Amino acid sequence: MSPKSDISIQISGHTELNITFDMTAFIEKILSLKNIQQGSFEFTFVDNETIVSINQQYLDRGYATDIISFNLRSEEHTSEL
């Protein structure tokens, strides 16, 4: 990322990951290609049981999905997260 960018990236995992590349560098490259220079991005990796639970709790869906995203600026979910 360029020195002028104001990017925060946080990665956490609640499951075993077998990642063979620098995930932070990968995310930074994508943000750079998309010309995104500011923001806070949090990635949490979970197992299927956990993602089903999150889907049920916040989105009223009883099944696993590959990705769930929340706009933390949204008033709807901010107090629950």
Summary of the structure (lengths in Angstrom):
residues: 81
radius of gyration: 14.7
end to end distance: 28.4
largest distance: 43.1
contacts: 159
relative contact order: 0.19
helix: 33%
strand: 20%
